Amino acid sequence: MELRKDPVTQSWVILGQREIVAETPEECALEPAKIEKVPPILTWPTEGSWQIRVIPHPEPLYRVESEPARLAEGMYDKMGALGAHEVVVESPQHDRRMSQFTDEEIEKVLWV
């Protein structure tokens, strides 16, 4: 994986391929019981039972530990996949879609 700066938009995009493995429902890494075992980066609210959690991605594309290794190649700037790859878990109710959230719940997710 690498990051490249788009010369037109000046935004960084990720390039590379990753094998996608289809998960069956019983293998889902976002089941509440599995999420409870992962040390959170952020939990809201901070006290009591959580409503929103931010956890590290189990197979991150970006790594904080990486070196930027930034260089120019032709008209592109490019660098290694340096950064944090996190997952925002919007609700402990695994089967609930965000379209079913109230406006206040959506506001909290965006705030987090």
MMTF fields as JSON, N, C-alpha, C and O atoms, coordinates in Angstrom:
{
  "mmtfVersion": "1.0.0",
  "mmtfProducer": "UNKNOWN",
  "numBonds": 447,
  "numAtoms": 448,
  "numGroups": 112,
  "numChains": 1,
  "numModels": 1,
  "chainsPerModel": [1],
  "groupsPerChain": [112],
  "chainIdList": ["A"],
  "bondAtomList": [4, 2, 8, 6, 12, 10, 16, 14, 20, 18, 24, 22, 28, 26, 32, 30, 36, 34, 40, 38, 44, 42, 48, 46, 52, 50, 56, 54, 60, 58, 64, 62, 68, 66, 72, 70, 76, 74, 80, 78, 84, 82, 88, 86, 92, 90, 96, 94, 100, 98, 104, 102, 108, 106, 112, 110, 116, 114, 120, 118, 124, 122, 128, 126, 132, 130, 136, 134, 140, 138, 144, 142, 148, 146, 152, 150, 156, 154, 160, 158, 164, 162, 168, 166, 172, 170, 176, 174, 180, 178, 184, 182, 188, 186, 192, 190, 196, 194, 200, 198, 204, 202, 208, 206, 212, 210, 216, 214, 220, 218, 224, 222, 228, 226, 232, 230, 236, 234, 240, 238, 244, 242, 248, 246, 252, 250, 256, 254, 260, 258, 264, 262, 268, 266, 272, 270, 276, 274, 280, 278, 284, 282, 288, 286, 292, 290, 296, 294, 300, 298, 304, 302, 308, 306, 312, 310, 316, 314, 320, 318, 324, 322, 328, 326, 332, 330, 336, 334, 340, 338, 344, 342, 348, 346, 352, 350, 356, 354, 360, 358, 364, 362, 368, 366, 372, 370, 376, 374, 380, 378, 384, 382, 388, 386, 392, 390, 396, 394, 400, 398, 404, 402, 408, 406, 412, 410, 416, 414, 420, 418, 424, 422, 428, 426, 432, 430, 436, 434, 440, 438, 444, 442],
  "bondOrderList": [1, 1, 1, 1, 1, 1, 1, 1, 1, 1, 1, 1, 1, 1, 1, 1, 1, 1, 1, 1, 1, 1, 1, 1, 1, 1, 1, 1, 1, 1, 1, 1, 1, 1, 1, 1, 1, 1, 1, 1, 1, 1, 1, 1, 1, 1, 1, 1, 1, 1, 1, 1, 1, 1, 1, 1, 1, 1, 1, 1, 1, 1, 1, 1, 1, 1, 1, 1, 1, 1, 1, 1, 1, 1, 1, 1, 1, 1, 1, 1, 1, 1, 1, 1, 1, 1, 1, 1, 1, 1, 1, 1, 1, 1, 1, 1, 1, 1, 1, 1, 1, 1, 1, 1, 1, 1, 1, 1, 1, 1, 1],
  "groupList": [{"groupName": "MET", "atomNameList": ["N", "CA", "C", "O"], "elementList": ["N", "C", "C", "O"], "formalChargeList": [0, 0, 0, 0], "bondAtomList": [1, 0, 2, 1, 3, 2], "bondOrderList": [1, 1, 2], "singleLetterCode": "M", "chemCompType": "L-PEPTIDE LINKING"}, {"groupName": "GLU", "atomNameList": ["N", "CA", "C", "O"], "elementList": ["N", "C", "C", "O"], "formalChargeList": [0, 0, 0, 0], "bondAtomList": [1, 0, 2, 1, 3, 2], "bondOrderList": [1, 1, 2], "singleLetterCode": "E", "chemCompType": "L-PEPTIDE LINKING"}, {"groupName": "LEU", "atomNameList": ["N", "CA", "C", "O"], "elementList": ["N", "C", "C", "O"], "formalChargeList": [0, 0, 0, 0], "bondAtomList": [1, 0, 2, 1, 3, 2], "bondOrderList": [1, 1, 2], "singleLetterCode": "L", "chemCompType": "L-PEPTIDE LINKING"}, {"groupName": "ARG", "atomNameList": ["N", "CA", "C", "O"], "elementList": ["N", "C", "C", "O"], "formalChargeList": [0, 0, 0, 0], "bondAtomList": [1, 0, 2, 1, 3, 2], "bondOrderList": [1, 1, 2], "singleLetterCode": "R", "chemCompType": "L-PEPTIDE LINKING"}, {"groupName": "LYS", "atomNameList": ["N", "CA", "C", "O"], "elementList": ["N", "C", "C", "O"], "formalChargeList": [0, 0, 0, 0], "bondAtomList": [1, 0, 2, 1, 3, 2], "bondOrderList": [1, 1, 2], "singleLetterCode": "K", "chemCompType": "L-PEPTIDE LINKING"}, {"groupName": "ASP", "atomNameList": ["N", "CA", "C", "O"], "elementList": ["N", "C", "C", "O"], "formalChargeList": [0, 0, 0, 0], "bondAtomList": [1, 0, 2, 1, 3, 2], "bondOrderList": [1, 1, 2], "singleLetterCode": "D", "chemCompType": "L-PEPTIDE LINKING"}, {"groupName": "PRO", "atomNameList": ["N", "CA", "C", "O"], "elementList": ["N", "C", "C", "O"], "formalChargeList": [0, 0, 0, 0], "bondAtomList": [1, 0, 2, 1, 3, 2], "bondOrderList": [1, 1, 2], "singleLetterCode": "P", "chemCompType": "L-PEPTIDE LINKING"}, {"groupName": "VAL", "atomNameList": ["N", "CA", "C", "O"], "elementList": ["N", "C", "C", "O"], "formalChargeList": [0, 0, 0, 0], "bondAtomList": [1, 0, 2, 1, 3, 2], "bondOrderList": [1, 1, 2], "singleLetterCode": "V", "chemCompType": "L-PEPTIDE LINKING"}, {"groupName": "THR", "atomNameList": ["N", "CA", "C", "O"], "elementList": ["N", "C", "C", "O"], "formalChargeList": [0, 0, 0, 0], "bondAtomList": [1, 0, 2, 1, 3, 2], "bondOrderList": [1, 1, 2], "singleLetterCode": "T", "chemCompType": "L-PEPTIDE LINKING"}, {"groupName": "GLN", "atomNameList": ["N", "CA", "C", "O"], "elementList": ["N", "C", "C", "O"], "formalChargeList": [0, 0, 0, 0], "bondAtomList": [1, 0, 2, 1, 3, 2], "bondOrderList": [1, 1, 2], "singleLetterCode": "Q", "chemCompType": "L-PEPTIDE LINKING"}, {"groupName": "SER", "atomNameList": ["N", "CA", "C", "O"], "elementList": ["N", "C", "C", "O"], "formalChargeList": [0, 0, 0, 0], "bondAtomList": [1, 0, 2, 1, 3, 2], "bondOrderList": [1, 1, 2], "singleLetterCode": "S", "chemCompType": "L-PEPTIDE LINKING"}, {"groupName": "TRP", "atomNameList": ["N", "CA", "C", "O"], "elementList": ["N", "C", "C", "O"], "formalChargeList": [0, 0, 0, 0], "bondAtomList": [1, 0, 2, 1, 3, 2], "bondOrderList": [1, 1, 2], "singleLetterCode": "W", "chemCompType": "L-PEPTIDE LINKING"}, {"groupName": "ILE", "atomNameList": ["N", "CA", "C", "O"], "elementList": ["N", "C", "C", "O"], "formalChargeList": [0, 0, 0, 0], "bondAtomList": [1, 0, 2, 1, 3, 2], "bondOrderList": [1, 1, 2], "singleLetterCode": "I", "chemCompType": "L-PEPTIDE LINKING"}, {"groupName": "GLY", "atomNameList": ["N", "CA", "C", "O"], "elementList": ["N", "C", "C", "O"], "formalChargeList": [0, 0, 0, 0], "bondAtomList": [1, 0, 2, 1, 3, 2], "bondOrderList": [1, 1, 2], "singleLetterCode": "G", "chemCompType": "PEPTIDE LINKING"}, {"groupName": "ALA", "atomNameList": ["N", "CA", "C", "O"], "elementList": ["N", "C", "C", "O"], "formalChargeList": [0, 0, 0, 0], "bondAtomList": [1, 0, 2, 1, 3, 2], "bondOrderList": [1, 1, 2], "singleLetterCode": "A", "chemCompType": "L-PEPTIDE LINKING"}, {"groupName": "CYS", "atomNameList": ["N", "CA", "C", "O"], "elementList": ["N", "C", "C", "O"], "formalChargeList": [0, 0, 0, 0], "bondAtomList": [1, 0, 2, 1, 3, 2], "bondOrderList": [1, 1, 2], "singleLetterCode": "C", "chemCompType": "L-PEPTIDE LINKING"}, {"groupName": "HIS", "atomNameList": ["N", "CA", "C", "O"], "elementList": ["N", "C", "C", "O"], "formalChargeList": [0, 0, 0, 0], "bondAtomList": [1, 0, 2, 1, 3, 2], "bondOrderList": [1, 1, 2], "singleLetterCode": "H", "chemCompType": "L-PEPTIDE LINKING"}, {"groupName": "TYR", "atomNameList": ["N", "CA", "C", "O"], "elementList": ["N", "C", "C", "O"], "formalChargeList": [0, 0, 0, 0], "bondAtomList": [1, 0, 2, 1, 3, 2], "bondOrderList": [1, 1, 2], "singleLetterCode": "Y", "chemCompType": "L-PEPTIDE LINKING"}, {"groupName": "PHE", "atomNameList": ["N", "CA", "C", "O"], "elementList": ["N", "C", "C", "O"], "formalChargeList": [0, 0, 0, 0], "bondAtomList": [1, 0, 2, 1, 3, 2], "bondOrderList": [1, 1, 2], "singleLetterCode": "F", "chemCompType": "L-PEPTIDE LINKING"}],
  "groupTypeList": [0, 1, 2, 3, 4, 5, 6, 7, 8, 9, 10, 11, 7, 12, 2, 13, 9, 3, 1, 12, 7, 14, 1, 8, 6, 1, 1, 15, 14, 2, 1, 6, 14, 4, 12, 1, 4, 7, 6, 6, 12, 2, 8, 11, 6, 8, 1, 13, 10, 11, 9, 12, 3, 7, 12, 6, 16, 6, 1, 6, 2, 17, 3, 7, 1, 10, 1, 6, 14, 3, 2, 14, 1, 13, 0, 17, 5, 4, 0, 13, 14, 2, 13, 14, 16, 1, 7, 7, 7, 1, 10, 6, 9, 16, 5, 3, 3, 0, 10, 9, 18, 8, 5, 1, 1, 12, 1, 4, 7, 2, 11, 7],
  "groupIdList": [1, 2, 3, 4, 5, 6, 7, 8, 9, 10, 11, 12, 13, 14, 15, 16, 17, 18, 19, 20, 21, 22, 23, 24, 25, 26, 27, 28, 29, 30, 31, 32, 33, 34, 35, 36, 37, 38, 39, 40, 41, 42, 43, 44, 45, 46, 47, 48, 49, 50, 51, 52, 53, 54, 55, 56, 57, 58, 59, 60, 61, 62, 63, 64, 65, 66, 67, 68, 69, 70, 71, 72, 73, 74, 75, 76, 77, 78, 79, 80, 81, 82, 83, 84, 85, 86, 87, 88, 89, 90, 91, 92, 93, 94, 95, 96, 97, 98, 99, 100, 101, 102, 103, 104, 105, 106, 107, 108, 109, 110, 111, 112],
  "secStructList": [7, 3, 3, 3, 3, 7, 6, 6, 6, 7, 7, 3, 3, 3, 3, 7, 7, 7, 7, 7, 7, 7, 7, 7, 4, 4, 4, 7, 6, 6, 7, 2, 2, 2, 2, 2, 2, 1, 7, 7, 1, 3, 3, 3, 1, 1, 1, 1, 1, 7, 1, 3, 3, 3, 3, 3, 7, 1, 1, 7, 1, 1, 5, 6, 6, 1, 7, 7, 7, 7, 3, 3, 3, 6, 6, 3, 3, 3, 3, 3, 7, 5, 1, 7, 7, 3, 3, 3, 3, 7, 7, 1, 7, 6, 6, 7, 7, 4, 4, 4, 1, 7, 2, 2, 2, 2, 2, 2, 2, 2, 2, 7],
  "xCoordList": [0.835, 0.0, 0.884, 1.959, 0.411, 1.107, 0.091, -1.027, 0.499, -0.315, 0.28, 1.498, -0.593, -0.155, -0.965, -2.168, -0.302, -0.985, -1.501, -0.733, -2.803, -3.419, -3.007, -3.283, -2.351, -1.872, -2.995, -2.77, -4.175, -5.289, -6.005, -6.196, -6.404, -7.184, -6.312, -6.788, -5.022, -4.084, -4.455, -3.99, -5.281, -5.646, -4.836, -4.409, -4.633, -3.89, -4.864, -5.941, -4.49, -5.304, -4.459, -3.243, -5.108, -4.378, -4.42, -5.465, -3.284, -3.166, -2.65, -1.842, -3.118, -2.669, -3.842, -4.995, -3.544, -4.605, -4.496, -3.424, -5.655, -5.73, -6.707, -7.761, -6.369, -7.267, -8.484, -8.361, -9.654, -10.898, -11.456, -11.721, -11.627, -12.163, -13.575, -13.782, -14.545, -15.935, -16.094, -15.669, -16.711, -16.923, -18.35, -19.292, -18.478, -19.818, -20.251, -19.394, -21.561, -22.014, -21.367, -21.104, -21.107, -20.5, -19.013, -18.421, -18.408, -17.009, -16.83, -15.694, -17.893, -17.809, -16.997, -17.268, -16.007, -15.138, -15.836, -15.304, -17.02, -17.718, -18.871, -19.715, -18.91, -19.9, -19.623, -18.463, -20.675, -20.461, -19.536, -18.73, -19.637, -18.778, -17.304, -16.442, -17.006, -15.623, -15.129, -13.973, -16.008, -15.635, -15.289, -14.38, -16.001, -15.746, -14.327, -13.77, -13.739, -12.403, -11.283, -10.134, -11.617, -10.607, -10.469, -11.468, -9.249, -9.075, -9.475, -8.928, -10.43, -10.892, -9.901, -9.144, -9.933, -9.189, -10.01, -9.473, -11.331, -12.251, -13.592, -14.027, -14.234, -15.555, -16.451, -16.035, -17.697, -18.66, -19.936, -20.417, -20.505, -19.94, -18.776, -18.627, -17.965, -16.775, -17.116, -16.334, -18.257, -18.688, -19.905, -20.713, -20.037, -21.209, -21.086, -19.999, -22.222, -22.202, -21.998, -22.531, -21.235, -20.873, -22.001, -22.791, -22.045, -22.973, -22.205, -22.7, -20.99, -20.129, -18.712, -18.262, -18.016, -16.631, -15.774, -16.225, -14.543, -13.549, -12.473, -11.889, -12.22, -11.237, -10.242, -10.55, -9.052, -8.112, -8.675, -9.319, -8.435, -8.876, -8.088, -6.877, -8.748, -8.014, -6.942, -5.943, -7.127, -6.131, -5.907, -6.404, -5.169, -5.07, -4.331, -3.354, -4.822, -4.12, -3.014, -1.935, -3.287, -2.328, -1.731, -2.396, -0.495, 0.155, 0.886, 1.638, 0.654, 1.32, 2.811, 3.617, 3.18, 4.582, 5.392, 6.616, 4.774, 5.471, 6.34, 6.187, 7.244, 8.053, 7.367, 6.834, 7.37, 6.695, 7.322, 6.602, 8.629, 9.325, 8.766, 8.457, 8.639, 8.039, 9.062, 10.223, 8.589, 9.444, 8.609, 7.404, 9.258, 8.586, 8.841, 9.955, 7.79, 7.916, 7.12, 5.89, 7.811, 7.121, 6.328, 6.869, 5.052, 4.216, 3.539, 2.728, 3.867, 3.233, 4.195, 5.396, 3.648, 4.331, 3.769, 2.571, 4.616, 4.089, 4.8, 5.895, 4.156, 4.72, 4.118, 3.125, 4.719, 4.198, 2.862, 2.464, 2.191, 0.865, 1.006, 0.811, 1.346, 1.535, 0.253, -0.296, -0.227, -1.441, -2.141, -1.627, -3.295, -4.071, -5.28, -5.925, -5.585, -6.755, -7.635, -7.316, -8.736, -9.604, -11.02, -11.389, -11.801, -13.191, -14.075, -13.844, -15.084, -16.069, -17.259, -17.922, -17.522, -18.666, -19.781, -19.73, -20.79, -21.815, -22.798, -23.473, -22.889, -23.879, -23.519, -22.968, -23.815, -23.596, -24.636, -24.486, -25.672, -26.698, -26.214, -26.344, -25.663, -24.956, -25.842, -25.351, -27.109, -27.988, -28.699, -29.541, -28.371, -29.039, -28.281, -27.069, -28.979, -28.374, -28.418, -29.274, -27.486, -27.422, -28.671, -29.043, -29.31, -30.541, -31.673, -32.68, -31.511, -32.517, -32.217, -33.001, -31.098, -30.721, -31.572, -32.073, -31.719, -32.372, -31.354, -30.161, -31.828, -30.924, -29.895, -28.733, -30.309, -29.394, -28.312, -27.153, -28.676, -27.698, -26.685, -25.489, -27.145, -26.249, -25.313, -24.128, -25.837, -25.014, -23.897, -22.759, -24.195, -23.163, -22.107, -20.919, -22.514, -21.541, -20.614, -19.399, -21.158, -20.334, -19.446, -18.316, -19.925, -19.126, -17.923, -16.8, -18.174, -17.088, -16.091, -15.098],
  "yCoordList": [-1.175, 0.0, 1.244, 1.268, 2.247, 3.523, 4.646, 4.436, 5.827, 7.019, 7.837, 7.979, 8.377, 9.266, 10.538, 10.517, 11.639, 12.928, 13.191, 13.207, 13.396, 13.701, 15.114, 16.054, 15.294, 16.625, 17.611, 18.821, 17.129, 18.017, 18.476, 19.674, 17.509, 17.855, 18.151, 18.711, 17.776, 17.938, 17.077, 17.343, 16.052, 15.15, 13.861, 13.475, 13.209, 11.959, 10.81, 10.793, 9.852, 8.666, 7.428, 7.445, 6.361, 5.127, 4.24, 4.088, 3.66, 2.763, 1.418, 1.332, 0.396, -0.938, -1.881, -1.465, -3.134, -4.134, -4.88, -5.052, -5.312, -6.083, -7.208, -7.005, -8.37, -9.506, -9.311, -9.065, -9.423, -9.275, -10.66, -11.428, -10.963, -12.255, -12.034, -11.29, -12.684, -12.554, -13.246, -14.386, -12.541, -13.091, -13.606, -13.027, -14.673, -15.144, -14.423, -13.969, -14.299, -13.551, -14.007, -13.175, -15.299, -15.752, -15.388, -15.531, -14.924, -14.524, -13.016, -12.541, -12.26, -10.805, -10.258, -10.564, -9.451, -8.856, -7.759, -7.303, -7.321, -6.228, -6.701, -5.9, -7.983, -8.486, -7.833, -7.685, -7.438, -6.764, -7.522, -6.899, -8.833, -9.602, -9.465, -9.419, -9.401, -9.243, -7.816, -7.601, -6.85, -5.447, -5.164, -4.382, -5.788, -5.589, -6.007, -5.478, -6.941, -7.448, -6.568, -6.675, -5.699, -4.837, -3.554, -2.884, -3.199, -1.942, -0.764, -0.6, 0.06, 1.161, 2.325, 2.552, 3.046, 4.295, 5.402, 6.301, 5.315, 6.307, 5.621, 4.79, 5.965, 5.437, 6.594, 7.494, 6.565, 7.577, 6.898, 6.018, 7.254, 8.116, 7.42, 6.201, 8.198, 7.638, 6.801, 5.936, 7.042, 6.28, 5.437, 5.834, 4.273, 3.432, 2.646, 2.518, 2.12, 1.317, 2.222, 3.33, 1.745, 2.555, 2.585, 1.648, 3.693, 3.839, 3.931, 3.508, 4.486, 4.608, 4.257, 4.669, 3.49, 3.137, 3.31, 3.08, 3.714, 3.764, 2.761, 2.824, 1.829, 0.772, 0.726, 1.188, 0.174, 0.004, -1.021, -1.99, -0.807, -1.768, -3.062, -3.009, -4.231, -5.482, -5.759, -6.411, -5.28, -5.445, -4.085, -3.857, -3.192, -1.813, -1.658, -2.355, -0.726, -0.339, 0.655, 0.617, 1.536, 2.549, 2.103, 1.434, 2.464, 2.135, 3.361, 4.013, 3.658, 4.795, 4.527, 5.457, 3.261, 2.884, 2.99, 2.874, 3.201, 3.25, 4.495, 5.469, 4.424, 5.585, 6.238, 5.534, 7.573, 8.215, 7.887, 7.757, 7.755, 7.422, 8.229, 7.673, 9.523, 10.395, 10.697, 10.999, 10.606, 10.942, 11.365, 11.118, 11.997, 12.439, 11.409, 10.911, 11.099, 10.179, 10.765, 10.712, 11.316, 11.975, 13.16, 14.006, 13.227, 14.336, 14.053, 14.853, 12.923, 12.538, 12.655, 12.422, 13.02, 12.813, 11.505, 11.246, 10.689, 9.458, 9.17, 9.671, 8.351, 7.984, 6.677, 6.204, 6.1, 4.87, 5.111, 6.251, 4.033, 4.115, 4.441, 3.586, 5.688, 6.172, 6.819, 7.689, 6.413, 7.0, 6.005, 4.917, 6.378, 5.506, 4.988, 5.731, 3.727, 3.108, 2.601, 1.615, 3.288, 2.992, 2.71, 3.055, 2.082, 1.754, 2.456, 2.351, 3.17, 3.782, 2.835, 2.589, 2.31, 1.428, 2.308, 2.757, 2.549, 3.544, 3.121, 3.967, 1.817, 1.337, -0.065, -0.836, -0.419, -1.802, -2.753, -3.97, -2.22, -3.044, -3.369, -2.561, -4.545, -4.944, -4.953, -4.712, -5.221, -5.338, -4.027, -4.007, -2.954, -1.668, -0.84, -0.661, -0.336, 0.491, 1.959, 2.379, 2.723, 4.141, 4.882, 5.904, 4.388, 5.013, 4.912, 5.611, 4.046, 3.895, 4.77, 4.794, 5.483, 6.331, 7.596, 8.046, 8.152, 9.456, 10.527, 10.246, 11.737, 12.843, 13.055, 13.349, 12.91, 13.102, 12.02, 12.311, 10.779, 9.7, 9.921, 9.702, 10.345, 10.643, 11.79, 11.755, 12.795, 13.926, 13.446, 13.899, 12.542, 12.015, 11.235, 11.363, 10.421, 9.66, 10.623, 10.422, 11.648, 12.624, 13.399, 13.744, 13.673, 14.369, 13.518, 14.014, 12.218, 11.296, 11.202, 10.481],
  "zCoordList": [0.0, 0.0, 0.0, 0.599, -0.671, -0.642, -0.797, -1.269, -0.396, -0.568, -1.696, -1.799, -2.544, -3.623, -3.583, -3.322, -3.842, -3.859, -5.272, -6.234, -5.38, -6.664, -7.054, -6.308, -8.208, -8.567, -8.885, -8.853, -9.185, -9.506, -8.24, -8.028, -7.389, -6.193, -4.984, -3.997, -5.055, -3.949, -2.741, -1.633, -2.939, -1.845, -1.96, -3.049, -0.832, -0.798, -0.999, -0.403, -1.835, -2.08, -1.825, -2.015, -1.396, -1.129, -2.361, -2.993, -2.695, -3.84, -3.37, -2.446, -4.004, -3.678, -3.66, -3.768, -3.524, -3.456, -2.152, -1.571, -1.725, -0.499, -0.743, -1.345, -0.287, -0.448, 0.434, 1.634, -0.163, 0.589, 0.855, -0.07, 2.116, 2.519, 3.039, 3.997, 2.403, 2.848, 4.191, 4.375, 5.123, 6.449, 6.574, 6.033, 7.278, 7.592, 8.855, 9.613, 9.116, 10.294, 11.602, 12.471, 11.764, 13.016, 13.117, 14.187, 12.032, 12.055, 12.133, 12.118, 12.216, 12.169, 13.342, 14.503, 13.015, 14.041, 14.828, 15.84, 14.388, 15.061, 15.941, 16.342, 16.24, 17.193, 18.544, 18.929, 19.272, 20.564, 21.522, 22.214, 21.573, 22.483, 22.102, 22.98, 20.805, 20.351, 20.572, 20.935, 20.352, 20.534, 21.989, 22.27, 22.909, 24.339, 24.721, 25.683, 23.989, 24.302, 23.741, 24.17, 22.782, 22.157, 22.971, 23.231, 23.378, 24.109, 23.219, 22.129, 23.676, 22.828, 22.797, 23.741, 21.69, 21.571, 22.218, 22.864, 22.03, 22.571, 22.82, 22.023, 23.908, 24.235, 24.63, 25.359, 24.14, 24.54, 24.975, 24.26, 26.098, 27.135, 27.832, 27.748, 28.513, 29.157, 30.377, 30.771, 30.973, 32.146, 31.785, 30.944, 32.419, 32.189, 30.892, 30.328, 30.425, 29.205, 27.991, 27.933, 27.041, 25.881, 24.858, 24.737, 24.129, 23.01, 21.698, 20.653, 21.749, 20.572, 21.013, 22.082, 20.175, 20.474, 19.236, 18.114, 19.449, 18.381, 18.754, 19.836, 17.832, 18.088, 16.929, 15.83, 17.167, 16.052, 15.059, 15.463, 13.78, 12.767, 12.961, 13.178, 12.89, 13.114, 12.057, 12.36, 10.827, 9.766, 9.09, 7.987, 9.735, 9.245, 7.921, 7.647, 7.109, 5.881, 6.216, 5.625, 7.159, 7.604, 8.927, 9.718, 9.168, 10.441, 10.965, 10.241, 12.216, 12.864, 12.965, 12.93, 13.089, 13.272, 11.991, 12.049, 10.845, 9.557, 9.435, 10.172, 8.49, 8.118, 6.92, 6.062, 6.845, 5.72, 4.362, 3.372, 4.3, 3.055, 1.886, 0.832, 2.074, 1.056, -0.036, 0.238, -1.301, -2.422, -3.619, -3.675, -4.561, -5.783, -6.872, -7.029, -7.621, -8.753, -9.903, -9.907, -10.864, -11.965, -11.443, -10.731, -11.791, -11.328, -9.988, -9.522, -9.371, -8.111, -6.94, -7.075, -5.794, -4.526, -3.998, -4.119, -3.421, -2.842, -1.539, -1.282, -0.72, 0.572, 1.044, 0.491, 2.062, 2.639, 3.333, 3.568, 3.651, 4.275, 5.765, 6.628, 6.035, 7.395, 7.883, 7.207, 9.032, 9.592, 10.494, 10.758, 10.956, 11.837, 11.085, 10.346, 11.271, 10.635, 11.772, 12.436, 11.978, 13.11, 12.63, 11.508, 13.489, 13.195, 14.211, 15.416, 13.733, 14.624, 14.686, 13.679, 15.869, 16.082, 16.628, 17.773, 15.794, 16.095, 17.177, 17.763, 17.451, 18.408, 18.858, 18.072, 20.105, 20.535, 19.933, 20.037, 19.314, 18.668, 17.258, 16.338, 17.111, 15.895, 14.645, 13.542, 14.801, 13.639, 13.28, 12.382, 13.962, 13.735, 12.712, 12.832, 11.714, 10.67, 11.074, 11.853, 10.534, 10.873, 10.383, 10.959, 9.347, 8.855, 9.87, 9.753, 10.863, 11.915, 13.135, 14.084, 13.117, 14.244, 14.261, 13.23, 15.452, 15.577, 15.175, 15.057, 14.968, 14.627, 15.734, 15.451, 16.982, 18.119, 18.127, 18.423, 17.806, 17.774, 16.649, 16.843, 15.497, 14.385, 14.744, 14.413, 15.412, 15.835, 16.759, 16.627, 17.688, 18.612, 17.856, 18.155, 16.874, 16.087, 15.352, 15.347, 14.74, 14.023, 14.992, 14.644, 16.182, 17.181, 17.571, 17.656, 17.809, 18.192, 17.057, 17.165]
}
